[in-house]
Amino acid sequence: MASPSSALHKSNGVQSGRIRVLKEGSRPFNQGGGPVVYWMFRDQRLKDNWALIHAVDQANKANVPVAVAFNLFDQFLGAKARQLGFMLRGLRQLHRDLQESLQIPIFLFQGEAAETIPNFLRECRASLLVTDFSPLREIRRCKEEICKRVSDSVSVHEVDAHNVVPIWVASEKLEYSARTIRGKINKLLPEYLIDFPPLQCPEREWPATNQFIDWDSLIADVLRKGAEVPEIEWCDPGENAAMEVLMGSKDGFLTKRLKSYSVDRNNPLKPRGLSGLSPYLHFGQISAQRCALEARSVQKLCPQAVDAFLEELIVRRELADNFCFYQPHYDSLQGAWEWARKTLMGHASDKREHIYTREQLEKAQTADLLWNASQLEMVHYGKMHGFMRMYWAKKILEWTNGPQEALEISIYLNDKYEIDGRDPNGYVGCMWSVCGVHDQGWQERPIFGKIRYMNHAGCKRKFDVDGYIAYVKRLVGETKKRKAEHLLAKTAKKLPS
Ligand SMILES: Cc1cc2nc3c(=O)[nH]c(=O)nc-3n(C[C@H](O)[C@H](O)[C@H](O)COP(=O)(O)OP(=O)(O)OC[C@H]3O[C@@H](n4cnc5c(N)ncnc54)[C@H](O)[C@@H]3O)c2cc1C
């Protein structure tokens, strides 16, 4: 489907390796062409966005206007109020910033992007569609459909604006583990981990820029429909908030918290020990490349912490994209390596001490207080600590009717409640825990076979388990209290005075 970017206008600062031509238009783009449209999906930001830089650059070279299109799917991987509220609030800020600083309009559509985007391209007679990159199958299918539906003359370019090293450049194949991809990525960092060029202003204005979007109603609508999983309060959405978390003067990760990353990041009692960037990275409200550049600039101060952070941010995160890009079965047992499938199936009918249904797990009704605490942290706080995620998913394997069911339940819960869910990192996290993806074989034992095992006693050796349970109890109590107060205030407002 994709070919190297031969027919592009030579781009200002966007390396050709970052761009794939998904469809070559029949008419060269600079000859009597229409505008450029950037269908934004995964990289929802103005700053440090290679796809936006490319779209504006191509528009200026062809002397045509440029717009951003965003499609709000009716249903996308089960997103609820928590995820959609965060996303739309971020987009509302982006809309304002794009209008004010660059006069680039946003057009918002609802429904299926495979229909809305080609329709929009037809209406505005666009010549070039630029999109950002996601390895998820829903989006790839959608792009294939868009390529089929747009007119022959339209070109479609995909820009990997999410990964530091574009996924198709880092490796041409499914990688086995961090060990096999690390060297490939590191070798390419001098070429790709570079400063962003300044974003040019569009030279031609879009004819009618006053596109009104009723963000308040849209947000109210998603909050109502997805009320089952309410929004979180501790994490402000948007690009500015993301930069504050990365390097704010009050509590920024690189400015205030970096030192403890190498010691505290595996301690669930110290959530501030982690960067807290995953919600922003997931929605593309911050660029991983920006995070990496800023981290490198303070490397001398805390070399160990920066190395550990870059390993997670670049190697592990991009390994997850590699898995989803090259493994069509990235969220099922079929996607596990042969050795893992064999060992898991060999132990699928082993006797379990407990078997819980999805509902029991969802309600945190197991005999393990530690597991229940992690589930409640996810349900109420919206972000389970990274260390607990591994234990959590491995226990689901132990307590359900086999690996496929364990995988389905863990992905279902992860995607429903995590603010950073529905992400390649989530699918790979569950596949790592349940199916040993990117891991190695360990000593064989019941149920797990050769898949790495984790247990309560191991957690006890690593951190204060009772302290974590008490911490989550407090967290849940506070969240419930705030929710009740909020509800009360809302009801009082509605009552006639
Ligand atoms: C079962 C399971 C489910 C998971 N689900 C998700 C998910 O839905 N979304 C998600 O973003 N991550 C997921 N992870 C990976 C990891 O736990 C989170 O990225 C991390 O806890 C997010 O917190 P942070 O940004 O504060 O982490 P930090 O340690 O500060 O990491 C910085 C960034 O590096 C990346 N990163 C960190 N750890 C990993 C990892 N193990 N694999 C890939 N990238 C990593 C993330 O983008 C993260 O935001 C999952 C892991 C497991 C085991």
Ligand as a Chemical Component Dictionary entry (heavy atoms), coordinates in Angstrom:
data_LIG
# 
_chem_comp.id                   LIG 
_chem_comp.type                 NON-POLYMER 
_chem_comp.pdbx_formal_charge   0 
_chem_comp.three_letter_code    LIG 
# 
loop_
_chem_comp_atom.comp_id 
_chem_comp_atom.atom_id 
_chem_comp_atom.alt_atom_id 
_chem_comp_atom.type_symbol 
_chem_comp_atom.charge 
_chem_comp_atom.model_Cartn_x 
_chem_comp_atom.model_Cartn_y 
_chem_comp_atom.model_Cartn_z 
_chem_comp_atom.pdbx_ordinal 
LIG C1  C1  C 0 -0.859 -5.011 31.741 1  
LIG C2  C2  C 0 -0.276 -3.686 31.303 2  
LIG C3  C3  C 0 -1.100 -2.748 30.727 3  
LIG C4  C4  C 0 -0.579 -1.512 30.302 4  
LIG N1  N1  N 0 -1.421 -0.631 29.708 5  
LIG C5  C5  C 0 -0.931 0.529  29.205 6  
LIG C6  C6  C 0 -1.785 1.419  28.504 7  
LIG O1  O1  O 0 -2.970 1.152  28.318 8  
LIG N2  N2  N 0 -1.245 2.571  28.042 9  
LIG C7  C7  C 0 0.068  2.902  28.246 10 
LIG O2  O2  O 0 0.513  3.973  27.799 11 
LIG N3  N3  N 0 0.898  2.049  28.881 12 
LIG C8  C8  C 0 0.444  0.888  29.369 13 
LIG N4  N4  N 0 1.298  0.026  30.025 14 
LIG C9  C9  C 0 2.729  0.362  30.121 15 
LIG C10 C10 C 0 3.148  1.164  31.376 16 
LIG O3  O3  O 0 2.690  0.529  32.509 17 
LIG C11 C11 C 0 2.624  2.606  31.333 18 
LIG O4  O4  O 0 3.024  3.209  30.126 19 
LIG C12 C12 C 0 3.141  3.472  32.459 20 
LIG O5  O5  O 0 2.799  2.916  33.692 21 
LIG C13 C13 C 0 2.549  4.872  32.309 22 
LIG O6  O6  O 0 2.897  5.710  33.353 23 
LIG P1  P1  P 0 3.975  6.877  33.190 24 
LIG O7  O7  O 0 3.791  7.619  31.932 25 
LIG O8  O8  O 0 3.921  7.673  34.451 26 
LIG O9  O9  O 0 5.295  5.989  33.106 27 
LIG P2  P2  P 0 6.833  6.357  32.932 28 
LIG O10 O10 O 0 7.604  5.270  33.587 29 
LIG O11 O11 O 0 7.118  7.732  33.354 30 
LIG O12 O12 O 0 7.100  6.169  31.383 31 
LIG C14 C14 C 0 7.155  7.205  30.426 32 
LIG C15 C15 C 0 6.517  6.694  29.177 33 
LIG O13 O13 O 0 7.253  5.574  28.670 34 
LIG C16 C16 C 0 6.355  4.637  28.085 35 
LIG N5  N5  N 0 6.388  3.372  28.831 36 
LIG C17 C17 C 0 6.596  3.182  30.143 37 
LIG N6  N6  N 0 6.557  1.866  30.447 38 
LIG C18 C18 C 0 6.302  1.224  29.295 39 
LIG C19 C19 C 0 6.131  -0.138 28.935 40 
LIG N7  N7  N 0 6.233  -1.111 29.812 41 
LIG N8  N8  N 0 5.848  -0.433 27.656 42 
LIG C20 C20 C 0 5.751  0.528  26.728 43 
LIG N9  N9  N 0 5.918  1.842  27.008 44 
LIG C21 C21 C 0 6.180  2.176  28.262 45 
LIG C22 C22 C 0 4.960  5.229  28.201 46 
LIG O14 O14 O 0 4.644  5.909  27.009 47 
LIG C23 C23 C 0 5.108  6.177  29.371 48 
LIG O15 O15 O 0 4.161  7.209  29.363 49 
LIG C24 C24 C 0 0.799  -1.230 30.460 50 
LIG C25 C25 C 0 1.619  -2.177 31.058 51 
LIG C26 C26 C 0 1.099  -3.395 31.472 52 
LIG C27 C27 C 0 2.011  -4.405 32.097 53 
# 
loop_
_chem_comp_bond.comp_id 
_chem_comp_bond.atom_id_1 
_chem_comp_bond.atom_id_2 
_chem_comp_bond.value_order 
_chem_comp_bond.pdbx_ordinal 
LIG C1  C2  SING 1  
LIG C2  C3  SING 2  
LIG C2  C26 DOUB 3  
LIG C3  C4  DOUB 4  
LIG C4  N1  SING 5  
LIG C4  C24 SING 6  
LIG N1  C5  DOUB 7  
LIG C5  C6  SING 8  
LIG C5  C8  SING 9  
LIG C6  O1  DOUB 10 
LIG C6  N2  SING 11 
LIG N2  C7  SING 12 
LIG C7  O2  DOUB 13 
LIG C7  N3  SING 14 
LIG N3  C8  DOUB 15 
LIG C8  N4  SING 16 
LIG N4  C9  SING 17 
LIG N4  C24 SING 18 
LIG C9  C10 SING 19 
LIG C10 O3  SING 20 
LIG C10 C11 SING 21 
LIG C11 O4  SING 22 
LIG C11 C12 SING 23 
LIG C12 O5  SING 24 
LIG C12 C13 SING 25 
LIG C13 O6  SING 26 
LIG O6  P1  SING 27 
LIG P1  O7  DOUB 28 
LIG P1  O8  SING 29 
LIG P1  O9  SING 30 
LIG O9  P2  SING 31 
LIG P2  O10 DOUB 32 
LIG P2  O11 SING 33 
LIG P2  O12 SING 34 
LIG O12 C14 SING 35 
LIG C14 C15 SING 36 
LIG C15 O13 SING 37 
LIG C15 C23 SING 38 
LIG O13 C16 SING 39 
LIG C16 N5  SING 40 
LIG C16 C22 SING 41 
LIG N5  C17 SING 42 
LIG N5  C21 SING 43 
LIG C17 N6  DOUB 44 
LIG N6  C18 SING 45 
LIG C18 C19 SING 46 
LIG C18 C21 DOUB 47 
LIG C19 N7  SING 48 
LIG C19 N8  DOUB 49 
LIG N8  C20 SING 50 
LIG C20 N9  DOUB 51 
LIG N9  C21 SING 52 
LIG C22 O14 SING 53 
LIG C22 C23 SING 54 
LIG C23 O15 SING 55 
LIG C24 C25 DOUB 56 
LIG C25 C26 SING 57 
LIG C26 C27 SING 58 
# 
